[in-house]
Amino acid sequence: MAGSSEKASKRRALIVGGSMSGLLAALLLRRAGWDVDVFERVESELAGRGAGIVAQPDLIETLRRLAIDPTALGVEITTRKILDASGRLVGEFDCPQVLTAWERVYRVLRDAFPRERYHRGRGVSGFVQTENSVVAHFSDGGDAEAELLVGADGLRSTIRQQCLPELTPLYVGYVAWRALIPEAAFAPAIHRELFNHMTFCLPPGEQCLGYPVAGPDNDLRPGHRRYNVVWYRPADENGELQHLLTDAGGTTHTISIPPPLIRREAIAQMRAAAERLLAPQFREVVRMIDEPILQPIYDLETPRMAFGRVAIIGDAAFVARPHVAAGVAKAADDAAALVTALEVDEVEAALRRFEAARLPVGQRIIERARHLGAYLQATQTAEERARSQRHSIPEAVLAETAVLDFLRS
Ligand SMILES: Cc1cc2nc3c(=O)[nH]c(=O)nc-3n(C[C@H](O)[C@H](O)[C@H](O)COP(=O)(O)OP(=O)(O)OC[C@H]3O[C@@H](n4cnc5c(N)ncnc54)[C@H](O)[C@@H]3O)c2cc1C
């Protein structure tokens, strides 16, 4: 148990991964009196991968808890719309939300954490734990010791792989083409129609949606924002996916392909499909895309989050398909639950308590996202096909996408 002097009572935590869940956990632990260091493998400052983020109430609540002002986090919208293939408005739904950008959230978190305790370019290669401590080993040969280690190191987590080597992300049978388009590129008519809403178009077995987010440097001024467009398309794992992940030199990439390496032919096929399948408004949006991002979609579901003095949080533990828009909110809630448990118990007991609280939530998020996305899969089981019908109708897509109310029911 902790000693009586303030210095002796400071318990030390190592956070592996300096993105959303790492920073959220680090800030909450510091606030609870822990001595915290964050180790991020990437040497340079992290930058957004080009998609918007829904600022869910859970994230806003955690920012408030950290005394970070959540106002001006992003672009506020009030309505969702659906267009049919001819461009006709076929559904509308009131759903006030704040849409932000990854960089915006990262920046406020990064600025709130002491620079000297955030160590860039320090990848963790593994850890060893004893009864009283855990030692992290770094790829550069160094090590660090603490009472707690938090694996906040994302989909391909080193920490999770050491604890659960068999667990791998599962490709779900569809990809997303994504892009951010400068607001200034929108002609006035299409801007009026699309820009201030979340708008969907649903070609059979596909889903395209778009919404506004902050501009570069988190610029929220009208005219300086960006439009985030995402188009989910089925791609079977052994055929179309391999084709999309193969670059011009013939190399087939695993998991994802850097945007500059996507073959021109693959992009041309996507653009031709847009002209055939999408509402005229979205055809115009696709024509405005300069360099699209291709994101194969994966599910990851961990059976455990606590391993003695080591916990995994955020994407290291659960990665849901994007339809629930839960990634950052889940990271915030994982971090908050971890710190709450540590306020009550010693480390190992606290981690067990944290796991008991968060495993069922992660499972529910994964399951919900699977249901919402089942109709986009290249192949489906009979059960998935039956469920698809319920979640693919326009009313369901409008009401269920990117809404976390199911967690509160
Ligand atoms: C650079 C970046 C940009 C992103 N952009 C977007 C976006 O635009 N839109 C969106 O919806 N989501 C984006 N995401 C994903 C989003 O942040 C996550 O899905 C979610 O917030 C959960 O975050 P996480 O911190 O658990 O995992 P991640 O965000 O994946 O972060 C994991 C971090 O751990 C680091 N890491 C991995 N292995 C090690 C190791 N062995 N040692 C030390 N560090 C390690 C990684 O470099 C990474 O910074 C982005 C993630 C990153 C890292």
The ligand as a Gaussian input file, in Angstrom:
#p B3LYP/6-31G(d) Opt

LIG

0 1
 C       -2.625000       8.869000     -35.996000
 C       -4.063000       8.417000     -35.849000
 C       -5.051000       9.062000     -36.572000
 C       -6.395000       8.657000     -36.458000
 N       -7.331000       9.322000     -37.181000
 C       -8.617000       8.973000     -37.063000
 C       -9.603000       9.690000     -37.757000
 O       -9.307000      10.628000     -38.499000
 N      -10.907000       9.300000     -37.577000
 C      -11.262000       8.262000     -36.758000
 O      -12.457000       7.955000     -36.632000
 N      -10.343000       7.579000     -36.073000
 C       -9.033000       7.892000     -36.208000
 N       -8.100000       7.187000     -35.519000
 C       -8.535000       6.047000     -34.699000
 C       -9.087000       6.488000     -33.363000
 O       -8.195000       7.328000     -32.694000
 C       -9.297000       5.253000     -32.525000
 O      -10.149000       4.350000     -33.166000
 C       -9.930000       5.513000     -31.187000
 O       -9.873000       6.821000     -30.816000
 C       -9.297000       4.661000     -30.115000
 O       -7.987000       5.098000     -29.957000
 P       -6.827000       4.301000     -29.259000
 O       -5.995000       5.333000     -28.600000
 O       -7.348000       3.184000     -28.437000
 O       -6.038000       3.598000     -30.444000
 P       -5.209000       4.274000     -31.622000
 O       -5.788000       5.594000     -31.948000
 O       -5.058000       3.288000     -32.680000
 O       -3.767000       4.567000     -30.971000
 C       -2.825000       3.595000     -30.643000
 C       -1.487000       4.306000     -30.460000
 O       -0.543000       3.390000     -29.934000
 C        0.686000       3.557000     -30.618000
 N        1.413000       2.274000     -30.512000
 C        1.121000       1.101000     -31.120000
 N        1.966000       0.138000     -30.731000
 C        2.814000       0.720000     -29.845000
 C        3.899000       0.227000     -29.082000
 N        4.290000      -1.040000     -29.159000
 N        4.571000       1.083000     -28.264000
 C        4.187000       2.388000     -28.171000
 N        3.147000       2.912000     -28.889000
 C        2.467000       2.078000     -29.695000
 C        0.275000       3.892000     -32.035000
 O        1.316000       4.530000     -32.741000
 C       -0.924000       4.819000     -31.778000
 O       -0.560000       6.155000     -31.642000
 C       -6.747000       7.561000     -35.610000
 C       -5.722000       6.937000     -34.864000
 C       -4.396000       7.346000     -34.970000
 C       -3.301000       6.679000     -34.167000

